[in-house]
Amino acid sequence: MTDPIADMLTRIRNASAVKKEEVVLPMSGIKYNIAKILEKEEWINKTEVIKTKSLKNGSSVFDELKIVLKYNKDGSPAIKSLKKISKPGCKIYVSKDKLPRVLNNLGIAIISTSKGIMTNMEARKQGMGGEVICEIY
């Protein structure tokens, strides 16, 4: 897999399109941080790390990321759009003055900065630029 973050976003998009309650995907630090931001900003209900035994070799255990999706009262997904901005072949970097505004600040952009992964609003407060990972609204 060349882009695990794009895979994560696609799994969330597909699961919410068919009204699944949760998504389970391979664990990594950056995926966990992105999921925690989505949870903090109330785009998803819950994020947790679960331990899973291997099917081939019952003695090995590995971590998976479980994301519980959020839906509105009418049954529509809370996340309307989940779009990857930086791609492996074309990274998009922005300065602190050019941080994106998503849907006039109704949505968020997730930025990878030198102080970690944060939303565009947090990066603006701290006066930092970085790589734009994705946009959510």
GROMACS elastic network, one bead per residue, 0.5 to 0.9 nm:
[ bonds ]
;  ai    aj funct       b0    kb
    1     4     6  0.63825   500
    1     7     6  0.82823   500
    2     6     6  0.89550   500
    2    88     6  0.75824   500
    3     6     6  0.54992   500
    3     7     6  0.64524   500
    3     8     6  0.89076   500
    3    87     6  0.76950   500
    3    88     6  0.67844   500
    4     8     6  0.62002   500
    4     9     6  0.87451   500
    4    26     6  0.89430   500
    4    28     6  0.89751   500
    4    31     6  0.82335   500
    5     9     6  0.62801   500
    5    10     6  0.85691   500
    5    30     6  0.80320   500
    5    31     6  0.65800   500
    5    34     6  0.89596   500
    5    84     6  0.82234   500
    5   133     6  0.84952   500
    6     9     6  0.51331   500
    6    10     6  0.60729   500
    6    11     6  0.85699   500
    6    83     6  0.86476   500
    6    84     6  0.63412   500
    6    87     6  0.81906   500
    7    10     6  0.51066   500
    7    11     6  0.61466   500
    7    12     6  0.86868   500
    8    11     6  0.51811   500
    8    12     6  0.63279   500
    8    13     6  0.86679   500
    8    25     6  0.71670   500
    8    26     6  0.87227   500
    8    31     6  0.73964   500
    9    12     6  0.51544   500
    9    13     6  0.61231   500
    9    14     6  0.85935   500
    9    82     6  0.66568   500
    9    83     6  0.76327   500
    9    84     6  0.75360   500
    9   134     6  0.88424   500
   10    14     6  0.59976   500
   10    15     6  0.84405   500
   10    82     6  0.81718   500
   10    83     6  0.88898   500
   11    14     6  0.51649   500
   11    15     6  0.59959   500
   11    16     6  0.85051   500
   11    23     6  0.71509   500
   11    24     6  0.87732   500
   11    25     6  0.81621   500
   12    15     6  0.52130   500
   12    16     6  0.61196   500
   12    17     6  0.85345   500
   12    22     6  0.85842   500
   12    23     6  0.66292   500
   12    67     6  0.83791   500
   12    69     6  0.79825   500
   12    82     6  0.84438   500
   13    16     6  0.53702   500
   13    17     6  0.61836   500
   13    18     6  0.89684   500
   13    79     6  0.81392   500
   13    80     6  0.87866   500
   13    81     6  0.79017   500
   13    82     6  0.68223   500
   14    17     6  0.50854   500
   14    18     6  0.65866   500
   14    19     6  0.86739   500
   14    20     6  0.87083   500
   15    18     6  0.54390   500
   15    19     6  0.60999   500
   15    20     6  0.51020   500
   15    21     6  0.77833   500
   15    22     6  0.74201   500
   15    23     6  0.67333   500
   15    69     6  0.83551   500
   16    20     6  0.58287   500
   16    21     6  0.78759   500
   16    22     6  0.86000   500
   16    69     6  0.70552   500
   16    70     6  0.84415   500
   16    71     6  0.83708   500
   16    76     6  0.85575   500
   16    77     6  0.59831   500
   16    78     6  0.86951   500
   16    79     6  0.79804   500
   17    20     6  0.77893   500
   17    76     6  0.88144   500
   17    77     6  0.75112   500
   19    22     6  0.89436   500
   19    69     6  0.86711   500
   19    71     6  0.83595   500
   19    75     6  0.81876   500
   19    76     6  0.82290   500
   19    77     6  0.75355   500
   20    23     6  0.75308   500
   20    68     6  0.88591   500
   20    69     6  0.75652   500
   21    67     6  0.86863   500
   21    68     6  0.60026   500
   21    69     6  0.57039   500
   21    70     6  0.79009   500
   21    71     6  0.89789   500
   22    66     6  0.68304   500
   22    67     6  0.54729   500
   22    69     6  0.55214   500
   22    70     6  0.89858   500
   23    65     6  0.80493   500
   23    66     6  0.57315   500
   23    67     6  0.51635   500
   23    68     6  0.65153   500
   23    69     6  0.75316   500
   24    27     6  0.89858   500
   24    64     6  0.65471   500
   24    65     6  0.55744   500
   24    67     6  0.63919   500
   24    68     6  0.88373   500
   25    64     6  0.56600   500
   25    65     6  0.52814   500
   25    66     6  0.66462   500
   25    67     6  0.83879   500
   26    31     6  0.87629   500
   26    62     6  0.87371   500
   26    63     6  0.69646   500
   26    65     6  0.59469   500
   26    66     6  0.88785   500
   27    30     6  0.87163   500
   27    31     6  0.68219   500
   27    32     6  0.69834   500
   27    49     6  0.75375   500
   27    50     6  0.89730   500
   27    62     6  0.84277   500
   27    63     6  0.56641   500
   27    65     6  0.50283   500
   27    66     6  0.88037   500
   28    31     6  0.53691   500
   28    32     6  0.61736   500
   28    33     6  0.87275   500
   28    63     6  0.85356   500
   28    64     6  0.83063   500
   28    65     6  0.80624   500
   29    32     6  0.51212   500
   29    33     6  0.62377   500
   29    34     6  0.87143   500
   30    33     6  0.50712   500
   30    34     6  0.61944   500
   30    35     6  0.85794   500
   30   117     6  0.79201   500
   31    34     6  0.51141   500
   31    35     6  0.60963   500
   31    36     6  0.85437   500
   31    65     6  0.81554   500
   32    35     6  0.50923   500
   32    36     6  0.61015   500
   32    37     6  0.86733   500
   32    47     6  0.78942   500
   32    48     6  0.84399   500
   32    49     6  0.83116   500
   32    65     6  0.70819   500
   33    36     6  0.50611   500
   33    37     6  0.62888   500
   33    38     6  0.87151   500
   33   116     6  0.88515   500
   33   117     6  0.68171   500
   33   118     6  0.85646   500
   34    37     6  0.51638   500
   34    38     6  0.63371   500
   34    39     6  0.87071   500
   34   110     6  0.75358   500
   34   117     6  0.73014   500
   34   118     6  0.82167   500
   35    38     6  0.50130   500
   35    39     6  0.61684   500
   35    40     6  0.86086   500
   35    44     6  0.80809   500
   35    46     6  0.85030   500
   35    47     6  0.63731   500
   35    65     6  0.88372   500
   35    67     6  0.73709   500
   36    40     6  0.60547   500
   36    41     6  0.85185   500
   36    46     6  0.82263   500
   36    47     6  0.64952   500
   36    48     6  0.89801   500
   37    40     6  0.50203   500
   37    41     6  0.60592   500
   37    42     6  0.84209   500
   37    43     6  0.87059   500
   37   110     6  0.81906   500
   37   117     6  0.84539   500
   37   118     6  0.71582   500
   37   119     6  0.74747   500
   38    41     6  0.52003   500
   38    42     6  0.60820   500
   38    43     6  0.51755   500
   38    44     6  0.58681   500
   38    45     6  0.85960   500
   38    46     6  0.89314   500
   38    47     6  0.88965   500
   38   136     6  0.88673   500
   39    43     6  0.59191   500
   39    44     6  0.50197   500
   39    45     6  0.59732   500
   39    46     6  0.59787   500
   39    47     6  0.68419   500
   40    43     6  0.78034   500
   40    44     6  0.83179   500
   40    45     6  0.89555   500
   41    44     6  0.80316   500
   41   108     6  0.85818   500
   42    45     6  0.66328   500
   42    46     6  0.89781   500
   42    70     6  0.81780   500
   42    78     6  0.86812   500
   43    69     6  0.78789   500
   43    70     6  0.65390   500
   43    71     6  0.88925   500
   43    78     6  0.60112   500
   43    79     6  0.61820   500
   43   136     6  0.85369   500
   43   137     6  0.84776   500
   44    47     6  0.79740   500
   44    67     6  0.74083   500
   44    68     6  0.63326   500
   44    71     6  0.82685   500
   44    78     6  0.74984   500
   44    79     6  0.80782   500
   45    67     6  0.76705   500
   45    68     6  0.54334   500
   45    69     6  0.56571   500
   45    70     6  0.52679   500
   45    71     6  0.88301   500
   46    66     6  0.80863   500
   46    67     6  0.58586   500
   46    68     6  0.50491   500
   46    69     6  0.73236   500
   46    70     6  0.85331   500
   47    65     6  0.71639   500
   47    66     6  0.57906   500
   47    68     6  0.64323   500
   48    64     6  0.84718   500
   48    65     6  0.59815   500
   48    66     6  0.52936   500
   48    67     6  0.66755   500
   48    68     6  0.86498   500
   49    63     6  0.63871   500
   49    64     6  0.57175   500
   49    66     6  0.61076   500
   49    67     6  0.88826   500
   50    62     6  0.83916   500
   50    63     6  0.56520   500
   50    64     6  0.52839   500
   50    65     6  0.62807   500
   50    66     6  0.68084   500
   51    61     6  0.64134   500
   51    62     6  0.56861   500
   51    64     6  0.62904   500
   51    65     6  0.89097   500
   52    55     6  0.89975   500
   52    60     6  0.85077   500
   52    61     6  0.55030   500
   52    62     6  0.54336   500
   52    63     6  0.61119   500
   52    64     6  0.68743   500
   53    56     6  0.88908   500
   53    57     6  0.78210   500
   53    58     6  0.58206   500
   53    59     6  0.69735   500
   53    60     6  0.58601   500
   53    62     6  0.64621   500
   53    63     6  0.88429   500
   54    57     6  0.53177   500
   54    58     6  0.53126   500
   54    59     6  0.71995   500
   54    60     6  0.56561   500
   54    61     6  0.60438   500
   54    62     6  0.73197   500
   55    58     6  0.59664   500
   55    60     6  0.88924   500
   56    60     6  0.88949   500
   57    60     6  0.60141   500
   57    61     6  0.89343   500
   58    61     6  0.77807   500
   69    77     6  0.79876   500
   69    78     6  0.81757   500
   69    79     6  0.89390   500
   70    76     6  0.89634   500
   70    77     6  0.63714   500
   70    78     6  0.56700   500
   70    79     6  0.79263   500
   71    74     6  0.78970   500
   71    75     6  0.56172   500
   71    76     6  0.55854   500
   71    79     6  0.81462   500
   72    75     6  0.52611   500
   72    76     6  0.53954   500
   72    77     6  0.61076   500
   72    78     6  0.57870   500
   73    76     6  0.74400   500
   74    77     6  0.89490   500
   75    78     6  0.88775   500
   76    79     6  0.86170   500
   76    80     6  0.85758   500
   77    80     6  0.65050   500
   78   137     6  0.82990   500
   79    82     6  0.69217   500
   79   136     6  0.69270   500
   79   137     6  0.58290   500
   80   136     6  0.76384   500
   80   137     6  0.56217   500
   81   135     6  0.77678   500
   81   136     6  0.56264   500
   81   137     6  0.52981   500
   82   134     6  0.71362   500
   82   135     6  0.59388   500
   82   137     6  0.68282   500
   83   133     6  0.87906   500
   83   134     6  0.54689   500
   83   135     6  0.52721   500
   83   136     6  0.65398   500
   84    87     6  0.71699   500
   84   132     6  0.85810   500
   84   133     6  0.61352   500
   84   135     6  0.66058   500
   85    90     6  0.89124   500
   85    91     6  0.80081   500
   85    92     6  0.70144   500
   85   132     6  0.62227   500
   85   133     6  0.54943   500
   85   135     6  0.70657   500
   86    89     6  0.82303   500
   86    90     6  0.61093   500
   86    92     6  0.50903   500
   86    93     6  0.81790   500
   86   131     6  0.71869   500
   86   132     6  0.60018   500
   86   133     6  0.52703   500
   86   134     6  0.70809   500
   87    90     6  0.51012   500
   87    91     6  0.55895   500
   87    92     6  0.78857   500
   87   133     6  0.81477   500
   88    91     6  0.63940   500
   91   131     6  0.70181   500
   91   132     6  0.80049   500
   91   133     6  0.86414   500
   92   130     6  0.83948   500
   92   131     6  0.56557   500
   92   132     6  0.58565   500
   92   133     6  0.79974   500
   93   129     6  0.74616   500
   93   130     6  0.53495   500
   93   132     6  0.60997   500
   94    97     6  0.78238   500
   94    98     6  0.56553   500
   94    99     6  0.60126   500
   94   100     6  0.82873   500
   94   129     6  0.54599   500
   94   130     6  0.55372   500
   94   131     6  0.63766   500
   94   132     6  0.71328   500
   95    98     6  0.52900   500
   95    99     6  0.65082   500
   95   127     6  0.89194   500
   95   128     6  0.69656   500
   95   130     6  0.65214   500
   96    99     6  0.57370   500
   96   123     6  0.73965   500
   96   124     6  0.63779   500
   96   126     6  0.87920   500
   96   127     6  0.55373   500
   96   130     6  0.78377   500
   97   124     6  0.80587   500
   97   127     6  0.81803   500
   97   128     6  0.85544   500
   97   129     6  0.77160   500
   98   129     6  0.78868   500
   99   109     6  0.86902   500
   99   111     6  0.87984   500
   99   120     6  0.63873   500
   99   121     6  0.86059   500
   99   123     6  0.80238   500
   99   124     6  0.71127   500
   99   128     6  0.87643   500
   99   129     6  0.68180   500
   99   130     6  0.85977   500
   99   132     6  0.84469   500
  100   108     6  0.86402   500
  100   109     6  0.69301   500
  100   120     6  0.68590   500
  100   132     6  0.84048   500
  100   135     6  0.89730   500
  101   104     6  0.57091   500
  101   105     6  0.55113   500
  101   106     6  0.85353   500
  101   107     6  0.78274   500
  101   108     6  0.73968   500
  101   109     6  0.75042   500
  101   120     6  0.75673   500
  101   121     6  0.86558   500
  102   105     6  0.52338   500
  102   106     6  0.64940   500
  102   108     6  0.56372   500
  102   109     6  0.65562   500
  102   120     6  0.88925   500
  102   135     6  0.69018   500
  102   136     6  0.76043   500
  102   137     6  0.73630   500
  103   106     6  0.53140   500
  103   107     6  0.56174   500
  103   108     6  0.82280   500
  103   137     6  0.72985   500
  104   107     6  0.74265   500
  105   108     6  0.66594   500
  105   121     6  0.84455   500
  106   137     6  0.68388   500
  107   135     6  0.73077   500
  107   136     6  0.55199   500
  108   119     6  0.62978   500
  108   120     6  0.64190   500
  108   121     6  0.77334   500
  108   134     6  0.84803   500
  108   135     6  0.57978   500
  108   136     6  0.53507   500
  108   137     6  0.65559   500
  109   118     6  0.84855   500
  109   119     6  0.56198   500
  109   120     6  0.52690   500
  109   121     6  0.82899   500
  109   132     6  0.69651   500
  109   133     6  0.73737   500
  109   134     6  0.56441   500
  109   136     6  0.62293   500
  109   137     6  0.88380   500
  110   117     6  0.69210   500
  110   118     6  0.57375   500
  110   120     6  0.60510   500
  110   131     6  0.85629   500
  110   132     6  0.61419   500
  110   133     6  0.55476   500
  110   134     6  0.54712   500
  110   135     6  0.63999   500
  110   136     6  0.81946   500
  111   116     6  0.83774   500
  111   117     6  0.57050   500
  111   118     6  0.54284   500
  111   119     6  0.57606   500
  111   120     6  0.61148   500
  111   123     6  0.74247   500
  111   129     6  0.77384   500
  111   130     6  0.60269   500
  111   131     6  0.55242   500
  111   133     6  0.56564   500
  111   134     6  0.75675   500
  112   115     6  0.80168   500
  112   116     6  0.58812   500
  112   118     6  0.64930   500
  112   119     6  0.86034   500
  112   129     6  0.82477   500
  112   130     6  0.54758   500
  112   131     6  0.50908   500
  112   132     6  0.64914   500
  112   133     6  0.67605   500
  113   116     6  0.51635   500
  113   117     6  0.59171   500
  113   118     6  0.73790   500
  113   123     6  0.78004   500
  113   128     6  0.69123   500
  113   129     6  0.63147   500
  113   131     6  0.66832   500
  113   132     6  0.89764   500
  114   117     6  0.82145   500
  114   128     6  0.82447   500
  114   129     6  0.85494   500
  114   130     6  0.73376   500
  115   118     6  0.84882   500
  115   128     6  0.87198   500
  118   121     6  0.81444   500
  118   122     6  0.61534   500
  118   123     6  0.64814   500
  119   122     6  0.53121   500
  119   123     6  0.62640   500
  119   124     6  0.86065   500
  120   123     6  0.50513   500
  120   124     6  0.60600   500
  120   125     6  0.86790   500
  120   129     6  0.87841   500
  120   132     6  0.86559   500
  121   124     6  0.50361   500
  121   125     6  0.62863   500
  121   126     6  0.87194   500
  122   125     6  0.51040   500
  122   126     6  0.62454   500
  122   127     6  0.84968   500
  122   128     6  0.86824   500
  123   126     6  0.51143   500
  123   127     6  0.58963   500
  123   128     6  0.50956   500
  123   129     6  0.66286   500
  123   130     6  0.85577   500
  124   128     6  0.62680   500
  124   129     6  0.78679   500
  125   128     6  0.79282   500
  129   132     6  0.87843   500
  132   135     6  0.81378   500
